[in-house]
Amino acid sequence: ILNVEQSPQSLHVQEGDSTNFTCSFPSSNFYALHWYRWETAKSPEALFVMTLNGDEKKKGRISATLNTKEGYSYLYIKGSQPEDSATYLCAPKLSGNTPLVFGKGTRLSVIA
Amino acid sequence: GAVVSQHPSWVICKSGTSVKIECRSLDFQATTMFWYRQFPKQSLMLMATSNEGSKATYEQGVEKDKFLINHASLTLSTLTVTSAHPEDSSFYICSAKGLLDGTDTQYFGPGTRLTVL
């Protein structure tokens, strides 16, 4: 069973603050890492798919980095806005034929 | 693009009854669909994977006779919880994967909250 840890479990930040959180996973047999944003009462939204060590992806104010050798990925949000409030899920994948394994998520609340 | 709907969004049923949940890909053909379950404060746990026209592959510990999955078309998969009991109360969510963008991305529905009395 793949152990996926996300930290912190939750955090509150002020509007305008930048923040980041972590996804840790076993570094062996890595294939890909997915990040999702899940707002309450909506469908989880795909943010990034990362495959290569050193990958860095960006979507607006959100970016992510990947370190497959040490088994972690960081998600950064620059200048947080209330609409960024959501649960952010990461899901590594060991191979092309194995399913995504989700962490419990980091619940972000941005206070106006 | 890549919208997945799920119906119903919530359902309450009596113990012993069966409940069917539908998952539809609205604007793409889903070669593979996935069913997950989430208990409070837990992560999404994969229940089964289904490919169109094939039998579903269930994860260890998931009873295939209790959770019937049908993926009869490229846009529809259904999950039927048979003889539901209170311990089946959970949040069920589906996702779909198709030949959209060359990535492995799964597109999720909004989920179904099942409460069994």
Interface residues (C-beta under 8 A of the other chain):
Chain A: V4 A32 H34 Y36 A41 K42 S43 P44 E45 A46 V49 L89 K93 G96 P99 L100 V101 F102 G103 K104 G105
Chain B: V4 F34 Y36 K41 Q42 S43 L44 M45 L46 T49 E59 I93 S95 T103 D104 T105 Q106 Y107 F108 G109 P110 G111
